[in-house]
């Protein structure tokens, strides 16, 4: 039967779990509207990707 050979110390647990931290999200700005978007993704606000309109979106008109 398999039994634990040695006690896992608190420092070993923390070193093992150091890779479980959440990564920081890198955001870029859209070249057309300036909103924050993920890199290599279509802008959800204006629907552009790399200076080209890929997705047609219904933009909200500004109220006068």
N, C-alpha and C positions, 0 to 999 in steps of 0.2 A: 504494500500500500504506500502511496506517495504521501509523505508528510513534509511540512515545511522544515527545511534544514536550519535556517537562521531567521532571527527576527529582522523584519524590515524596519530600519530606523527612520525617524522622522525626516532626517536630511536626505536620505535616499528616496523617500516618497516625494519630497519636494523637487528633487532633481529630475525624477522620472516624470512628474506632472508639469514640468516647466514648458513643455511643448503644447499643452492644452489651452493656452491663452488665446483669446480672440485676436485675429489679425486686424490691423488698421485698414480701412477701405480707402483706396486711392481714387479720388474723383478728379475728373477733368471738367473744363468748362466747354459748353457747346459753342462752336464757332459762329453760329448764326444768332442765337438768342442769349447766350451767356449763362444759361442755367447749368447746374452741376449734374453731370452724367458719368456713368461708369465708362472707362476707356473701352474702345472697340464695340460700342453699343449705340443703337439708334437713340436719339434724343426723344424722350416721351412727350415733351411739350410741343416742339415744332416739327418733329418727324424727319429730321435731317441726319445724314451720316456722311461726314467728310465733304461738306459743301454741296451735297446733292440731296434733294427731297426724296426720301425712300417711301415713307408712309404718309398718307394724307390724313391730317388731323383737323378737327374742328377747333380752331382757335377762338378763344373767348374775346369778343369785341369789347373794347373799353367803353364804359358808359360815359356820356358827355354831360 
